[in-house]
Amino acid sequence: MTHESGADTARSPAASFSSGALIGMLGGLIGLGGAEFRLPLLIGWFRFAALEAVILNKTMSLLVVASALLFRTRSIPLTAVAEHWTVIANLLGGSLLGAWLAAGWAIRMRSAVLYRVMAVLLVAIALALLFGHEAAVGRGALLQGPELVMAGLVAGFAIGVVASLMGVAGGELLIPTLILLFGLDIKIAGSLSLAVSLPTMLMGFARYSRDRSFGVIGQNRRFILFMAAGSLVGAFAGGLLLGVVPSAVLLPTLAAILLVSAMKVWRHV
């Protein structure tokens, strides 16, 4: 496996921890894990190939999401999450299939195509931040009965595809879906998002484990641990700063970061 000169130096424990902390803080400011910001950094700064970056991003996302789900039990107990098991099952019905299929597509894609797909998805996530994250609550579910179930399966499938192709948890798409489609409160939506994300990521992870590129995890164990640890610290710090920066400034700024990242990933062939 070849990496460009200087990449190993950039992947030092200090660099991986500090960059993880910055990414985690950006995500924590809006209640996310920051994986959407981590992916462009893995490609542009740490110089991992497209598929390697996705696999590493997914590995760190798993660690961050599992930890976040445990941390949130202090404010949102698992019993409260379990009360909405039908919503979780509805979304998982689509997301598990989407994650499995998308991982297979990513493995077979040429790197140049995968870079392009990532760039387009980064733009989509930027738009979701701008127009979906501040979704109004209290409207109730948009649909009822079989129509709601079908919409949940379709939304779950799309989220599973995005999560698997980019190695993200998908919270930037799941939370607006849970609020707008199912009419849930934003606090419980955050925990339900993690409950859906974890098995969805595990499904994609299992599919990626069949490819030889999966060996990048074993070759970068220390890098993964330090960056994941930094992400957790940063997410905690970002959560403490939540509300300090007004959403009218924060969301457009983060969206702009994603758009610039999308341009760089698009050109990274």
Backbone bond lengths (Angstrom), bond angles and torsions (degrees), N, CA, C in turn:
res aa  C-N    CA-C-N  psi(-1)  N-CA   C-N-CA  omega(-1)  CA-C   N-CA-C  phi
1 M - - - 1.460 - - 1.512 108.97 -
2 T 1.319 118.25 128.88 1.453 121.57 -175.93 1.512 110.66 -109.68
3 H 1.321 114.99 140.22 1.454 121.98 175.53 1.515 107.60 -129.42
4 E 1.320 117.09 151.85 1.438 120.47 -178.36 1.517 110.83 -68.57
5 S 1.340 115.64 153.73 1.452 122.26 -177.18 1.520 110.79 -56.07
6 G 1.331 115.39 137.15 1.463 120.28 178.21 1.508 113.93 91.52
7 A 1.317 117.47 -11.30 1.467 119.84 -177.59 1.520 111.37 -65.23
8 D 1.342 117.14 -41.17 1.462 120.10 -178.63 1.525 111.34 -62.58
9 T 1.347 116.75 -37.42 1.457 120.28 177.44 1.524 110.76 -64.99
10 A 1.320 116.00 -41.46 1.465 120.66 179.69 1.518 111.38 -64.26
11 R 1.345 117.91 -24.04 1.458 121.69 -177.39 1.529 112.66 -91.57
12 S 1.307 117.30 23.13 1.460 121.38 177.81 1.528 109.47 -63.68
13 P 1.353 117.95 158.44 1.467 120.17 179.40 1.525 113.30 -55.07
14 A 1.342 116.74 -41.06 1.469 119.89 -178.59 1.528 110.63 -65.07
15 A 1.341 116.01 -44.12 1.464 119.75 -179.00 1.515 111.33 -66.87
16 S 1.328 117.29 -42.40 1.460 120.32 -178.47 1.528 111.31 -67.82
17 F 1.350 117.26 -39.75 1.467 120.22 179.84 1.522 110.82 -67.22
18 S 1.351 116.41 -47.76 1.460 119.94 -176.65 1.523 111.94 -65.56
19 S 1.333 116.84 -40.89 1.463 118.91 177.73 1.520 110.70 -67.23
20 G 1.345 116.59 -37.63 1.461 119.86 176.09 1.517 111.60 -62.71
21 A 1.347 116.80 -38.29 1.461 120.98 179.57 1.525 110.87 -65.38
22 L 1.338 116.22 -41.63 1.464 119.91 179.00 1.525 111.11 -64.17
23 I 1.330 115.79 -43.56 1.467 121.02 179.08 1.528 110.45 -63.43
24 G 1.343 115.27 -45.17 1.460 119.71 179.64 1.514 112.10 -61.50
25 M 1.337 116.68 -38.08 1.461 120.16 179.72 1.524 111.27 -66.63
26 L 1.340 116.43 -41.66 1.459 119.81 177.26 1.530 110.80 -59.60
27 G 1.344 115.69 -44.32 1.453 119.49 178.33 1.513 112.33 -68.45
28 G 1.344 115.72 -40.76 1.457 120.23 -178.08 1.512 113.48 -63.38
29 L 1.333 116.75 -28.34 1.463 120.69 179.00 1.524 112.22 -63.35
30 I 1.330 116.64 -24.05 1.470 119.62 179.31 1.531 111.05 -120.61
31 G 1.344 116.77 14.52 1.460 120.46 175.43 1.509 114.83 78.81
32 L 1.356 117.57 25.37 1.456 121.56 178.71 1.525 109.97 -120.13
33 G 1.345 116.45 171.73 1.459 120.41 -178.09 1.514 114.54 -84.86
34 G 1.329 117.67 -15.07 1.453 120.50 177.14 1.513 115.95 90.49
35 A 1.332 118.47 7.02 1.466 120.49 -176.80 1.522 112.47 -63.75
36 E 1.336 116.99 -29.65 1.457 120.29 178.94 1.532 111.35 -66.83
37 F 1.339 117.06 -25.61 1.459 121.02 175.35 1.535 111.35 -87.71
38 R 1.326 115.92 -27.80 1.467 120.97 -178.46 1.521 112.47 -69.59
39 L 1.328 117.43 -38.05 1.464 120.78 -175.50 1.533 113.05 -58.66
40 P 1.357 118.99 -50.58 1.469 118.01 178.35 1.528 112.63 -60.42
41 L 1.336 116.70 -32.80 1.462 120.21 179.49 1.529 111.08 -68.54
42 L 1.317 116.38 -40.10 1.464 120.07 177.85 1.528 111.05 -61.27
43 I 1.328 116.12 -35.09 1.459 120.77 -178.81 1.527 111.55 -81.47
44 G 1.338 115.98 -49.97 1.458 120.04 -172.51 1.513 115.25 -79.98
45 W 1.340 117.28 -44.68 1.462 120.96 -175.64 1.521 112.41 -91.74
46 F 1.333 116.29 -46.18 1.465 119.77 -176.96 1.527 112.95 -89.20
47 R 1.327 117.26 -6.49 1.457 124.35 169.25 1.541 114.11 60.96
48 F 1.324 115.80 41.62 1.456 119.58 171.60 1.526 108.72 -86.55
49 A 1.318 116.07 148.55 1.460 120.29 175.40 1.532 109.11 -67.29
50 A 1.334 116.58 163.48 1.464 121.75 -172.24 1.529 112.81 -53.78
51 L 1.324 117.56 -55.25 1.457 120.45 -175.90 1.524 111.23 -67.52
52 E 1.326 117.29 -37.82 1.466 120.58 176.66 1.527 110.56 -60.84
53 A 1.332 116.39 -42.85 1.467 120.72 -179.70 1.521 110.85 -62.34
54 V 1.324 116.96 -40.83 1.469 120.72 179.07 1.529 110.56 -63.20
55 I 1.323 116.80 -44.97 1.471 121.13 -178.63 1.528 110.50 -65.20
56 L 1.325 117.36 -43.85 1.463 120.41 177.85 1.522 110.84 -64.58
57 N 1.320 116.84 -41.73 1.458 120.69 179.40 1.523 110.76 -61.94
58 K 1.312 116.01 -41.12 1.466 120.31 179.24 1.527 110.98 -65.66
59 T 1.337 117.13 -40.38 1.464 120.97 178.82 1.525 110.75 -60.18
60 M 1.340 116.13 -47.76 1.463 119.52 -179.28 1.523 111.18 -69.96
61 S 1.327 117.22 -34.60 1.465 120.39 177.10 1.525 111.05 -62.49
62 L 1.317 116.79 -38.86 1.466 120.76 177.43 1.523 111.06 -60.10
63 L 1.333 116.21 -45.83 1.463 120.64 -179.54 1.525 110.82 -63.57
64 V 1.335 116.39 -43.49 1.460 120.72 -177.54 1.532 111.10 -68.84
65 V 1.338 116.90 -43.80 1.468 120.43 -178.22 1.523 111.48 -66.64
66 A 1.333 117.26 -43.17 1.468 120.24 178.69 1.523 110.64 -60.49
67 S 1.331 116.83 -41.69 1.468 121.04 178.49 1.526 110.78 -67.17
68 A 1.342 116.07 -43.73 1.464 120.06 -178.69 1.525 111.56 -62.31
69 L 1.327 116.84 -38.46 1.468 120.56 179.64 1.525 110.30 -62.94
70 L 1.332 116.07 -40.04 1.465 120.23 177.62 1.528 110.73 -67.62
71 F 1.340 116.64 -43.32 1.462 120.09 -179.29 1.531 111.41 -61.14
72 R 1.331 116.29 -37.28 1.460 120.37 -175.38 1.524 112.90 -74.06
73 T 1.336 117.39 -14.54 1.463 119.53 -179.55 1.528 111.72 -64.65
74 R 1.333 117.15 -18.12 1.463 120.23 178.41 1.526 110.80 -70.60
75 S 1.326 116.84 -30.48 1.469 119.99 179.56 1.525 112.53 -106.20
76 I 1.339 116.01 -33.07 1.468 121.09 177.36 1.532 107.45 -123.87
77 P 1.331 119.04 97.63 1.467 120.94 -176.99 1.524 112.16 -63.90
78 L 1.336 115.32 155.87 1.460 120.45 -178.72 1.523 111.82 -61.72
79 T 1.335 116.64 -27.47 1.467 119.23 178.15 1.529 110.74 -64.28
80 A 1.337 116.33 -36.08 1.473 120.33 178.04 1.519 110.59 -68.68
81 V 1.335 116.10 -35.53 1.468 120.65 176.76 1.524 109.95 -67.30
82 A 1.336 115.94 -43.45 1.461 121.43 -177.13 1.529 112.01 -63.60
83 E 1.324 117.26 -26.46 1.468 120.40 178.88 1.529 111.84 -61.70
84 H 1.307 116.25 -21.97 1.462 120.93 -179.01 1.534 110.51 -107.15
85 W 1.316 116.63 35.36 1.461 121.05 -175.64 1.539 111.81 -62.73
86 T 1.331 116.90 -29.52 1.472 118.75 179.97 1.538 110.99 -66.85
87 V 1.332 116.85 -37.02 1.468 120.71 177.40 1.530 109.58 -66.55
88 I 1.341 115.97 -44.43 1.469 120.72 179.33 1.525 109.86 -60.10
89 A 1.342 115.95 -47.07 1.468 120.14 -178.65 1.528 111.01 -63.84
90 N 1.326 116.42 -38.69 1.463 121.23 179.80 1.536 110.83 -59.91
91 L 1.325 116.58 -51.38 1.457 120.84 -179.14 1.533 112.04 -67.94
92 L 1.339 116.31 -38.76 1.464 119.63 179.12 1.522 111.84 -64.83
93 G 1.333 116.30 -30.71 1.460 119.83 178.56 1.516 112.27 -57.46
94 G 1.334 116.23 -31.12 1.457 119.96 176.87 1.513 113.13 -96.47
95 S 1.342 116.86 -39.25 1.465 120.15 -172.69 1.528 113.33 -69.26
96 L 1.326 117.88 -34.71 1.467 119.89 -180.00 1.529 110.91 -65.00
97 L 1.326 115.88 -42.94 1.467 119.87 177.49 1.526 110.44 -65.66
98 G 1.338 116.26 -44.41 1.459 120.10 179.50 1.514 112.34 -61.12
99 A 1.328 117.16 -40.77 1.460 121.19 -179.28 1.523 111.36 -65.90
100 W 1.329 116.93 -42.76 1.464 121.04 -179.17 1.533 111.15 -65.05
101 L 1.331 115.72 -47.74 1.460 119.53 -178.76 1.530 111.67 -65.38
102 A 1.328 117.02 -43.45 1.464 120.70 -177.24 1.520 111.80 -65.09
103 A 1.332 117.08 -36.55 1.464 119.28 177.36 1.524 110.26 -62.90
104 G 1.331 116.11 -39.78 1.458 119.68 176.78 1.516 112.12 -63.82
105 W 1.343 115.62 -39.43 1.468 119.14 177.55 1.518 110.91 -64.02
106 A 1.330 117.30 -43.09 1.461 121.51 -177.87 1.522 111.21 -62.46
107 I 1.318 116.38 -39.11 1.469 121.05 -179.84 1.521 110.83 -63.44
108 R 1.333 116.40 -37.14 1.469 120.65 -176.78 1.530 113.38 -86.68
109 M 1.337 118.00 -16.39 1.460 120.68 -177.51 1.523 111.76 -70.22
110 R 1.324 115.44 146.42 1.458 120.12 168.04 1.528 108.09 -68.47
111 S 1.324 116.59 148.11 1.463 120.58 -177.33 1.524 111.81 -55.50
112 A 1.337 116.67 -41.83 1.470 120.07 -178.37 1.519 111.00 -59.83
113 V 1.321 117.19 -40.25 1.472 120.99 179.36 1.520 110.03 -68.78
114 L 1.333 117.09 -41.42 1.458 120.94 -179.18 1.527 110.84 -63.16
115 Y 1.330 117.23 -39.32 1.463 119.99 176.22 1.530 110.46 -59.66
116 R 1.322 116.35 -43.30 1.463 120.57 -179.71 1.530 111.12 -63.51
117 V 1.317 115.92 -43.53 1.471 120.81 179.26 1.527 109.95 -61.35
118 M 1.341 116.62 -44.38 1.460 120.52 178.79 1.526 111.17 -59.33
119 A 1.329 116.09 -42.99 1.460 120.22 -178.70 1.527 110.95 -61.64
120 V 1.321 117.06 -44.10 1.464 121.32 179.21 1.530 110.30 -63.24
121 L 1.328 117.38 -41.52 1.459 120.98 -179.11 1.531 111.14 -68.78
122 L 1.331 117.51 -34.27 1.464 119.99 175.82 1.528 110.52 -62.45
123 V 1.328 116.67 -39.50 1.465 120.69 176.17 1.533 109.90 -63.24
124 A 1.329 116.70 -43.13 1.464 120.64 179.20 1.526 111.31 -61.51
125 I 1.334 116.61 -40.08 1.462 120.33 179.40 1.521 110.36 -68.04
126 A 1.337 116.84 -37.89 1.468 120.59 176.85 1.530 110.22 -59.92
127 L 1.318 116.68 -42.55 1.460 121.05 178.37 1.530 111.14 -66.04
128 A 1.353 115.49 -37.52 1.470 119.42 177.99 1.523 110.84 -63.87
129 L 1.335 116.65 -36.84 1.462 120.10 177.61 1.530 110.69 -64.92
130 L 1.321 115.07 -42.55 1.464 119.60 -176.45 1.522 112.95 -69.45
131 F 1.342 115.97 -41.03 1.468 119.20 -169.83 1.535 114.53 -112.77
132 G 1.352 117.49 -11.42 1.455 118.94 -176.47 1.505 115.57 -113.55
133 H 1.353 116.92 -25.91 1.463 118.56 -172.07 1.516 112.94 -70.06
134 E 1.331 116.26 -31.31 1.468 119.82 179.94 1.524 111.40 -97.83
135 A 1.331 115.22 31.83 1.467 119.73 -178.17 1.522 111.43 -58.45
136 A 1.308 115.42 143.23 1.464 120.16 179.52 1.517 110.22 -70.73
137 V 1.315 115.79 148.12 1.456 121.45 179.73 1.522 108.80 -112.85
138 G 1.333 113.22 169.57 1.443 118.52 174.75 1.513 115.22 84.88
139 R 1.323 117.17 7.80 1.458 119.40 -179.96 1.523 112.53 -87.67
140 G 1.304 116.96 -14.19 1.449 120.61 -173.80 1.519 110.55 81.59
141 A 1.327 115.94 173.68 1.459 120.56 -178.24 1.521 110.46 -65.47
142 L 1.332 115.67 142.40 1.463 120.89 179.23 1.522 111.83 -68.32
143 L 1.343 115.47 -35.39 1.463 121.25 -177.18 1.518 109.58 -126.45
144 Q 1.309 115.82 172.39 1.456 121.13 178.89 1.521 109.31 -137.66
145 G 1.340 116.05 158.94 1.458 121.98 172.74 1.513 114.68 59.82
146 P 1.335 117.36 -141.01 1.466 121.83 -176.51 1.529 113.08 -59.74
147 E 1.343 116.90 -32.98 1.469 119.61 179.44 1.530 110.79 -63.86
148 L 1.333 116.78 -39.69 1.459 120.95 179.02 1.528 110.30 -66.90
149 V 1.325 117.12 -42.42 1.462 121.15 179.16 1.523 110.50 -61.32
150 M 1.321 116.98 -46.16 1.458 120.71 -179.66 1.530 111.17 -63.36
151 A 1.337 116.19 -43.17 1.464 120.04 178.66 1.524 110.57 -63.21
152 G 1.335 116.87 -38.22 1.455 121.00 178.29 1.523 112.24 -64.53
153 L 1.342 116.30 -39.09 1.465 120.39 178.45 1.526 111.02 -66.19
154 V 1.317 116.10 -42.87 1.467 120.26 -179.95 1.530 110.51 -66.09
155 A 1.338 116.44 -45.59 1.462 120.61 179.04 1.527 110.44 -62.82
156 G 1.332 116.41 -42.31 1.458 120.51 178.83 1.515 112.09 -62.18
157 F 1.330 116.29 -41.63 1.464 120.71 178.76 1.532 110.48 -60.04
158 A 1.335 116.34 -47.76 1.467 120.55 -179.50 1.521 111.44 -62.05
159 I 1.333 116.20 -41.38 1.466 120.54 179.42 1.528 110.45 -66.38
160 G 1.335 117.10 -39.92 1.463 120.62 178.07 1.518 112.17 -62.52
161 V 1.331 116.19 -38.02 1.469 121.09 177.96 1.525 110.20 -63.90
162 V 1.334 116.52 -48.89 1.464 120.77 -179.71 1.526 110.76 -61.71
163 A 1.336 116.49 -46.00 1.463 121.01 -178.49 1.521 111.58 -60.09
164 S 1.326 116.60 -40.32 1.459 120.21 -176.87 1.517 111.99 -76.04
165 L 1.320 117.81 -39.35 1.461 120.84 -179.00 1.514 112.77 -68.94
166 M 1.348 117.45 -26.53 1.453 120.92 -176.07 1.518 113.72 -112.99
167 G 1.326 116.90 -8.62 1.461 119.19 -179.45 1.516 112.94 73.13
168 V 1.337 117.08 25.79 1.464 121.18 -178.31 1.522 110.15 -104.12
169 A 1.345 114.91 168.33 1.463 119.70 178.51 1.523 111.26 -79.26
170 G 1.325 116.49 -27.18 1.459 119.78 178.41 1.512 114.82 88.95
171 G 1.341 117.11 10.20 1.454 120.21 -177.82 1.509 114.05 -61.61
172 E 1.357 115.92 -31.67 1.460 119.53 -179.84 1.521 112.03 -64.73
173 L 1.351 116.56 -19.56 1.466 121.43 175.87 1.524 111.66 -104.29
174 L 1.322 116.62 -34.92 1.457 120.74 -177.81 1.530 112.51 -67.21
175 I 1.330 116.78 -44.01 1.465 119.06 -175.95 1.534 111.82 -62.50
176 P 1.347 119.50 -48.67 1.473 117.83 175.16 1.523 113.23 -59.77
177 T 1.349 116.45 -35.87 1.470 120.06 178.97 1.528 111.07 -63.63
178 L 1.330 116.03 -45.01 1.461 120.52 -179.46 1.528 111.36 -65.49
179 I 1.329 116.99 -34.95 1.463 120.56 -179.31 1.527 111.25 -76.95
180 L 1.331 115.71 -50.24 1.465 119.81 -173.99 1.528 113.12 -77.95
181 L 1.342 116.12 -44.36 1.459 119.33 -175.22 1.519 112.44 -79.92
182 F 1.349 116.35 -42.61 1.460 119.99 -175.92 1.528 113.54 -102.26
183 G 1.343 117.41 -6.03 1.461 120.83 175.58 1.507 114.80 68.06
184 L 1.353 117.34 33.96 1.461 120.93 -177.29 1.518 111.95 -92.38
185 D 1.326 115.54 157.47 1.456 122.17 175.35 1.523 109.22 -67.54
186 I 1.345 116.77 147.13 1.462 120.32 -174.71 1.526 112.66 -64.00
187 K 1.342 118.14 -30.61 1.465 119.68 -179.50 1.524 111.45 -68.35
188 I 1.322 117.27 -48.44 1.464 119.69 178.58 1.520 110.16 -69.72
189 A 1.342 117.22 -29.94 1.466 120.83 177.91 1.526 110.66 -62.04
190 G 1.334 116.81 -36.76 1.459 120.06 178.58 1.513 112.18 -62.02
191 S 1.326 117.39 -43.02 1.466 120.84 179.72 1.518 111.33 -72.49
192 L 1.332 117.53 -40.52 1.459 120.40 177.66 1.526 110.91 -63.40
193 S 1.321 116.19 -35.20 1.454 120.75 176.77 1.527 110.92 -58.90
194 L 1.320 115.87 -43.98 1.471 120.15 178.82 1.527 111.06 -67.27
195 A 1.342 116.30 -37.65 1.470 120.38 -179.70 1.526 111.37 -66.08
196 V 1.326 117.28 -31.64 1.462 120.99 176.38 1.523 110.66 -80.44
197 S 1.320 115.99 -38.61 1.463 120.94 -176.30 1.522 112.68 -62.99
198 L 1.327 116.74 -42.11 1.470 120.19 -173.02 1.530 112.60 -59.80
199 P 1.331 119.61 -56.14 1.470 118.54 178.04 1.526 113.08 -65.81
200 T 1.335 117.16 -30.58 1.471 120.07 177.62 1.519 110.53 -63.72
201 M 1.319 116.48 -44.73 1.468 120.33 178.76 1.522 111.44 -67.83
202 L 1.319 116.80 -36.62 1.469 119.85 177.90 1.527 110.91 -63.14
203 M 1.317 116.65 -36.37 1.462 120.30 178.42 1.533 110.33 -64.35
204 G 1.338 116.41 -48.53 1.454 119.46 177.25 1.515 112.00 -63.02
205 F 1.319 116.20 -38.39 1.463 122.18 179.23 1.524 110.44 -60.87
206 A 1.329 116.23 -42.69 1.467 120.57 179.47 1.519 111.23 -62.88
207 R 1.324 116.26 -38.59 1.471 119.49 178.72 1.524 111.40 -68.95
208 Y 1.321 116.80 -42.18 1.465 120.19 179.15 1.533 111.96 -64.99
209 S 1.330 116.85 -28.26 1.469 120.57 -177.66 1.516 112.28 -63.86
210 R 1.326 117.76 -15.45 1.455 121.40 179.47 1.529 113.34 -83.08
211 D 1.344 115.66 -8.46 1.466 119.95 -177.22 1.520 110.19 -100.95
212 R 1.309 117.15 150.10 1.467 121.19 -177.59 1.523 112.10 -65.61
213 S 1.334 117.52 -24.74 1.469 120.83 178.15 1.523 111.71 -63.07
214 F 1.329 116.76 -17.20 1.460 121.56 179.42 1.525 111.16 -61.63
215 G 1.334 116.45 -20.02 1.462 120.90 178.64 1.511 113.54 -63.08
216 V 1.345 117.56 -14.94 1.460 120.82 179.39 1.526 110.94 -61.60
217 I 1.323 117.87 -24.90 1.472 120.75 179.12 1.522 110.43 -67.34
218 G 1.319 116.33 -49.19 1.457 120.05 179.70 1.524 112.58 -63.34
219 Q 1.311 116.85 -31.51 1.463 120.91 -178.30 1.525 112.43 -79.58
220 N 1.330 117.49 -13.09 1.470 120.81 -175.76 1.522 111.55 -132.53
221 R 1.324 116.82 37.16 1.466 120.38 -176.33 1.537 112.17 -59.26
222 R 1.329 116.32 -46.39 1.466 119.62 -177.44 1.532 110.61 -65.56
223 F 1.324 115.49 -41.54 1.468 120.47 178.04 1.526 110.08 -58.62
224 I 1.326 117.15 -45.56 1.464 122.16 -179.32 1.523 111.17 -61.20
225 L 1.319 117.08 -46.84 1.463 121.05 -176.80 1.518 111.85 -64.23
226 F 1.347 116.32 -43.72 1.463 119.20 -179.08 1.525 111.41 -68.22
227 M 1.328 117.10 -41.30 1.460 119.12 -179.42 1.531 110.87 -69.62
228 A 1.323 117.55 -39.45 1.465 120.66 177.60 1.521 110.94 -64.65
229 A 1.343 116.24 -40.81 1.466 119.98 177.49 1.521 110.39 -62.74
230 G 1.343 116.40 -43.19 1.459 120.09 177.12 1.513 111.77 -61.65
231 S 1.333 116.74 -38.92 1.469 121.12 179.53 1.523 111.18 -62.97
232 L 1.331 116.57 -39.86 1.464 119.96 179.20 1.517 111.39 -66.54
233 V 1.336 115.96 -43.57 1.468 120.00 178.30 1.531 109.80 -63.25
234 G 1.332 116.42 -44.74 1.452 120.47 -179.97 1.516 112.47 -64.45
235 A 1.338 117.22 -40.71 1.460 120.85 178.83 1.522 111.27 -62.48
236 F 1.342 115.69 -38.39 1.465 120.29 177.19 1.525 110.35 -64.36
237 A 1.344 116.18 -44.59 1.468 120.67 179.15 1.527 110.46 -64.52
238 G 1.328 116.23 -41.65 1.461 119.82 178.80 1.515 111.74 -62.58
239 G 1.334 116.01 -37.88 1.459 120.28 177.86 1.516 111.85 -63.46
240 L 1.347 116.38 -36.69 1.466 120.17 178.25 1.531 111.35 -67.98
241 L 1.335 115.31 -31.19 1.470 120.06 -179.52 1.519 112.25 -85.77
242 L 1.333 116.18 -3.96 1.462 120.75 -178.18 1.526 110.28 -56.54
243 G 1.296 116.12 126.74 1.455 120.80 179.94 1.515 113.31 96.10
244 V 1.347 117.58 -18.03 1.463 120.61 178.31 1.525 110.24 -70.54
245 V 1.348 115.21 -43.41 1.463 120.36 177.48 1.526 108.13 -94.22
246 P 1.320 119.33 123.89 1.470 121.07 -178.43 1.519 112.11 -63.07
247 S 1.332 115.87 143.16 1.463 120.94 -178.77 1.521 112.37 -59.21
248 A 1.345 116.07 -30.92 1.460 120.12 -179.33 1.520 111.96 -62.79
249 V 1.339 116.36 -23.27 1.467 121.74 177.59 1.529 110.30 -100.03
250 L 1.334 115.72 -42.94 1.464 121.14 -172.83 1.523 113.02 -64.43
251 L 1.319 117.38 -53.07 1.460 120.16 -174.22 1.530 113.18 -63.14
252 P 1.344 119.81 -45.73 1.466 118.47 175.98 1.519 112.99 -62.26
253 T 1.340 117.10 -34.71 1.466 120.16 178.94 1.527 111.24 -65.56
254 L 1.324 116.64 -46.49 1.465 120.45 179.30 1.521 111.04 -66.09
255 A 1.335 116.33 -38.08 1.462 119.75 177.23 1.522 110.34 -63.36
256 A 1.343 116.67 -39.61 1.462 120.47 178.75 1.530 110.96 -63.56
257 I 1.339 116.48 -38.83 1.470 120.51 177.33 1.529 109.96 -60.53
258 L 1.320 116.13 -43.24 1.464 120.10 179.82 1.529 111.27 -66.19
259 L 1.318 117.27 -37.69 1.470 120.43 179.85 1.525 111.22 -67.07
260 V 1.335 116.69 -41.09 1.467 119.98 175.98 1.524 110.15 -63.95
261 S 1.338 115.92 -41.76 1.469 120.47 177.86 1.520 110.97 -61.66
262 A 1.339 115.80 -39.71 1.464 120.05 179.62 1.523 110.71 -61.45
263 M 1.326 116.93 -41.61 1.460 121.04 178.94 1.526 111.04 -62.24
264 K 1.336 115.98 -42.03 1.468 120.11 -178.58 1.526 110.97 -68.77
265 V 1.335 116.56 -40.81 1.462 119.81 178.86 1.531 110.06 -66.09
266 W 1.330 116.98 -39.36 1.474 121.31 179.22 1.533 111.11 -57.72
267 R 1.330 115.30 -39.36 1.464 120.43 -177.79 1.527 112.97 -84.64
268 H 1.342 116.83 -7.35 1.463 120.67 -174.42 1.533 109.77 -85.75
269 V 1.308 116.61 85.64 1.461 121.34 -179.75 1.511 109.02 -122.21
